[in-house]
Amino acid sequence: MTLELAAPLSDADATIQPFPDASPAKWHLAHTSWFFETFVLRANVPGYAPFDERFGYLFNSYYEGEGERHARPKRGMLSRPSLDEVRSYRAHVDEALMQALPSLGAAALDLVELGINHEQQHQELLLTDILATFAENPLEPAYGAATATDAGATTLEWIEGRTGIIEIGAGADGFAFDSERPRHRVFLNPHSIASLPVTNAEWQEFIADGGYRKPTLWLADGWDWVRRERISAPLYWNEDGTHFTLAGRVERDAAAPVAHVSFYEADAFARWAGARLPREDEWESAARDDDPLSGQQLDTGGAAVPRPKSGFFGSVWEWTQSAFSPYPGFAPAEGTVGEYNGKFMCGQFVLKGASCATPRGHSRASYRNFFPPHARWQFTGLRLARDS
């Protein structure tokens, strides 16, 4: 699917880096193969011949244990290797990995599984970063045609949440990232959670009521961010009722969940609505009975554009009020691969669910996506909660 997602892109499309937190599509293609080459092939396959020794420096992301690397803000300066050379690099790594699989031990196979899930994360990042890239172009190019999906429910209800002691986190069986474990007990006070996420129509009401101009609605850091960046609407919104998407400029669907809002915006909206953001344990408890394969998620290529949503999965990731911090008893994996999540447990907030760009089957109720509070180029939205 990674190659399929990149198929509509020219070499120029795949080279541009729209801002430092986003990466070029070409870099995503190479980095995901670098992960397999570095942690599986180099470490477990005697005699493995790297495609190009220099790629270890170019395509390392943040793994200090692997040494020096190309500066993240300068990834868009890599006009070479070409897109075709990166595809050849991927083919080289894939072939070597397929040949090695029958002889790999259990620990190496665990790294293969981690690498697959890592690549699924980058499939979503590739799409959101291409959206950010094309949004910089005055021609407003379309990545592809939007795929049609069935509309979700439109009647908002308040779901009474579980109370008392419950367990959250991933169990011992099946794949999960280290940050989802260990499973542990938490205490939930009486609360309720909305059955639907906040929609574009509701967000328009927030704007019309001066939501971006009322400092009493905002956290101090959020209000500073609004004034400094001159924020007045979700990212990619236009005043004429359209927004820019992977399908180009299109009319906003009033019933679709609002997307591309930051934690700061989500928190301010919740306060304006007389509610709050759910805690991650409240969200996980409510979603445990929902099917994580449901909703609008990524199955094939095409332009991912959020559609009306019912249930807890699909369309947009949902901000929670919970900081991305370690669970009781958390321990990162041994070695350099242990840098995957633990080193980012500071200054980030948890998002739950899945989005229209999340490969179907990648997420689950225990999944902990995370971004800093100002980030909004991902498909990020919210649902409300309130104390009972």
MOJOZI-V151681 format. One record per pair of residues at least 12 apart in sequence whose C-alpha atoms are under 7 Angstrom apart, sorted by the first residue. I is the first residue (numbers start at 1). J is the second residue. If there is no record, write none. Layout:
i-><I:I>
j-><J:J>
This chain:
i-><1:2:4:5:11:11:14:15:15:15:16:16:17:17:17:18:18:20:20:22:23:23:24:24:25:25:26:27:28:28:30:30:30:31:31:32:33:33:34:35:36:36:37:40:40:40:41:45:51:51:57:57:58:63:63:65:120:124:124:128:128:131:131:132:135:140:140:141:142:142:142:143:143:143:144:144:144:144:145:145:145:146:146:146:146:146:147:147:149:151:151:151:152:152:152:153:153:156:156:156:157:157:158:158:158:158:159:159:159:159:160:160:160:161:161:161:161:161:162:163:163:163:164:164:164:165:165:165:165:166:166:166:167:167:167:167:168:168:168:168:169:169:169:169:169:170:170:170:171:178:179:179:180:180:180:181:181:182:182:182:190:190:191:191:191:192:192:192:192:193:193:193:194:194:194:195:196:196:196:196:197:197:197:198:198:198:198:199:199:199:199:199:200:200:200:200:200:200:201:201:203:206:212:217:217:217:218:222:234:234:235:235:235:245:246:246:246:247:255:256:256:256:256:257:257:257:257:257:258:259:259:259:259:260:260:260:260:260:260:261:261:261:262:262:262:262:263:263:263:264:264:266:270:275:275:275:276:276:276:277:277:277:277:277:278:278:278:278:279:279:279:280:280:280:284:284:287:287:288:290:290:292:292:292:292:293:293:294:294:295:295:295:295:296:296:296:296:297:297:297:297:297:297:297:297:298:298:298:298:298:299:299:304:304:305:306:312:313:313:314:314:314:314:315:315:315:316:316:316:316:316:316:317:317:317:317:317:317:317:317:318:318:318:318:318:318:318:319:319:319:319:319:319:320:320:320:321:322:322:323:323:323:324:324:324:324:324:324:325:325:326:347:348:348:348:348:349:349:349:349:350:350:350:350:351:351:351:352:352:352:353:355>
j-><300:123:301:301:82:83:26:76:78:79:76:133:75:76:133:132:133:72:73:129:75:129:75:76:126:130:83:59:122:126:59:86:90:59:60:119:90:93:59:115:112:115:93:108:111:112:97:100:89:92:69:70:70:336:339:336:359:357:358:377:378:245:246:377:244:248:249:248:246:247:248:246:247:303:246:247:302:303:247:302:303:247:302:303:304:305:302:303:296:307:308:309:308:309:310:309:310:194:195:196:194:195:192:193:194:195:192:193:194:195:191:192:193:190:191:192:193:286:188:188:189:190:187:188:189:185:186:187:188:185:186:187:183:184:185:186:183:184:185:281:181:182:183:184:366:182:183:366:183:332:326:341:366:367:368:327:330:327:329:330:387:388:386:387:388:385:386:387:388:384:385:386:383:384:385:311:309:310:311:383:257:382:383:257:258:382:383:254:255:256:257:258:253:254:255:256:257:258:254:255:258:269:232:268:271:272:268:264:260:261:260:261:376:305:303:304:305:303:308:306:307:308:309:306:307:308:309:381:381:316:379:380:381:376:377:378:379:380:381:376:380:381:373:374:375:376:319:373:374:373:374:382:384:384:385:386:384:385:386:320:321:383:384:385:320:321:384:385:320:321:322:320:322:350:365:366:312:365:365:311:312:313:363:364:365:360:361:313:314:309:313:314:315:314:315:355:356:314:315:355:356:357:358:359:360:356:357:358:359:360:359:360:356:357:356:356:353:353:354:353:354:355:356:354:355:356:354:355:356:379:380:381:351:352:353:354:355:379:380:381:351:352:353:380:381:382:383:350:351:352:380:381:382:349:350:351:349:349:350:348:349:350:345:346:348:349:350:370:345:346:345:372:370:371:372:373:370:371:372:373:368:369:370:371:368:369:370:367:368:369:365:379>
